[in-house]
């Protein structure tokens, strides 16, 4: 059969023309419903006319390899895999469609996708559409997982009404440079993973960013999220061009949310004024950080700033707990202020640190262990009114510590590496 033409047929049943690979033309002017797999694997199908079709069933035109242009002026529902792997398909028109099922156009070659009434896009709907350049979905509210993943030619996307971007929705869209989602409140994990040319990310309403959401976005320069309260693991890891991050509402990076900004080689400015906890390896290998100040941080995780080779000074006015190796291999770190520190774990610093001045609080008795891997002469400043200052003097008077009186207000000792560590009074907690 080369031609199928049924002018009065209203319903096309399931697998009606299944594997009719010699079928070239199908004309059904009054058909309302196209059943599941109705034209499945009709590889030679070129011309189709369904002006009144309202529902296109699952895999209805799956692998119709030679279809290149389709028009469904009245179709409202496009089923899962309806046009999946239609490799010749370049142009589609669905002015009244409201729902696009999962994998509906996956691995086709469509160039432009204009769906003015679609409210929901299923998972993998356009995944692997490597020629897709332009999108218009003005009324879409929901985007499924992997909906546009691996769309290599996609440059710009705008979804004015979408509120949730699902997992891996734009994963590996290598040429995507500009995105606009004014109403999105949640970004799923790996949503923009490896979008190598994405330069700007502005999401004014986002409250939650999932794991690795922007990881590997090598060209991302700024990240401004004025309402974000939660960031997932490695959300911006490996963003090599990222220079500035601003999260005024973010309060914590929990222990599970590791590597959030790790390997951001160009990161210079960090605005996290309300953060109370910095997670494990959050800023590790951020080689452009020079001066940092976190006025409300109370806990600093393991390896939090490890291998930040340009870091010179750090101030944490409220930090109480500094975990193991938090500043290991910060080769140029010379000054750090921890006036409220109560616990500093061993190996917090390492032999290549060039520490000269530390400001400590009640954690002063722990300084010996914290600094035992530092190969430099260090002055520790402690407020005289602090418990740490009193504890060190009390231990010295009892002969229970290596500290010895240097003068009336200072103590010192020579560590096992031969370097001098001296404690002297600071005038205030903020000094």
Buried (B, 14 or more C-beta within 10 A) or exposed (E): EEEBEBEEBEEBBBBBBBBBEEBBBBBBBEBBBBBBBBBBBBBBBBBBBBBBBBBBBBBBBBBBBBBBBBBBEBBBBBBBBBBBBBBBBBBBBBEBBBBBBBBBBBBBBBBBBBBEBBBBBBBBBBBBBEBBBBBBBEBBBBBBBBBBBBBBBBBEBBBEBBBBBBBBBBBBBBBBBBBBBEBBBBBBBBBBBBBBBBBBBBBEBBBBBBBBBBBBBBBBBBBBBEBBBBBBBBBBBBBBBBBBBBBBBBEBBBEEBBBBBBBBBBBBBBEBBBBBBBBBBBBBBBBBBEEBBBEBBBBBBBBBBBBBBBBBBBBBBBBBBBBBBBBBBBBBBBBBBBBBBBBBBBBBBBEBBBBEBBBBBBBBBBBBEBBBBBBBBBBBBBBEEBBBBBBBBEBBEEEEBBBEEBEEEBBBBEBEEEBEBBBBBBEEBEE
